[in-house]
């Protein structure tokens, strides 16, 4: 992980998710910057990002591409 990762600049507010974009494959890599870094450095398992207690903020276009 970590390569091809992007955080959208809009909306300009805290809590934007981190996306991994590689060719036509677009996935969530973190529900915010902190969770992305926790996964990258091994403090959080990637699968735990998708538990019921965490939600990903909807970002126009990018979230639609993930779904």
Secondary structure as a PSIPRED ss2 file (coil, helix, strand):
# PSIPRED VFORMAT (PSIPRED V4.0)

   1 X C   1.000  0.000  0.000
   2 X C   1.000  0.000  0.000
   3 X C   1.000  0.000  0.000
   4 X C   1.000  0.000  0.000
   5 X E   0.000  0.000  1.000
   6 X E   0.000  0.000  1.000
   7 X E   0.000  0.000  1.000
   8 X C   1.000  0.000  0.000
   9 X C   1.000  0.000  0.000
  10 X C   1.000  0.000  0.000
  11 X C   1.000  0.000  0.000
  12 X C   1.000  0.000  0.000
  13 X C   1.000  0.000  0.000
  14 X C   1.000  0.000  0.000
  15 X C   1.000  0.000  0.000
  16 X C   1.000  0.000  0.000
  17 X C   1.000  0.000  0.000
  18 X E   0.000  0.000  1.000
  19 X E   0.000  0.000  1.000
  20 X E   0.000  0.000  1.000
  21 X E   0.000  0.000  1.000
  22 X E   0.000  0.000  1.000
  23 X C   1.000  0.000  0.000
  24 X C   1.000  0.000  0.000
  25 X E   0.000  0.000  1.000
  26 X E   0.000  0.000  1.000
  27 X E   0.000  0.000  1.000
  28 X E   0.000  0.000  1.000
  29 X E   0.000  0.000  1.000
  30 X E   0.000  0.000  1.000
  31 X C   1.000  0.000  0.000
  32 X C   1.000  0.000  0.000
  33 X H   0.000  1.000  0.000
  34 X H   0.000  1.000  0.000
  35 X H   0.000  1.000  0.000
  36 X H   0.000  1.000  0.000
  37 X H   0.000  1.000  0.000
  38 X H   0.000  1.000  0.000
  39 X H   0.000  1.000  0.000
  40 X H   0.000  1.000  0.000
  41 X C   1.000  0.000  0.000
  42 X C   1.000  0.000  0.000
  43 X C   1.000  0.000  0.000
  44 X C   1.000  0.000  0.000
  45 X C   1.000  0.000  0.000
  46 X H   0.000  1.000  0.000
  47 X H   0.000  1.000  0.000
  48 X H   0.000  1.000  0.000
  49 X H   0.000  1.000  0.000
  50 X H   0.000  1.000  0.000
  51 X C   1.000  0.000  0.000
  52 X C   1.000  0.000  0.000
  53 X C   1.000  0.000  0.000
  54 X C   1.000  0.000  0.000
  55 X C   1.000  0.000  0.000
  56 X C   1.000  0.000  0.000
  57 X C   1.000  0.000  0.000
  58 X C   1.000  0.000  0.000
  59 X C   1.000  0.000  0.000
  60 X C   1.000  0.000  0.000
  61 X C   1.000  0.000  0.000
  62 X H   0.000  1.000  0.000
  63 X H   0.000  1.000  0.000
  64 X H   0.000  1.000  0.000
  65 X H   0.000  1.000  0.000
  66 X H   0.000  1.000  0.000
  67 X C   1.000  0.000  0.000
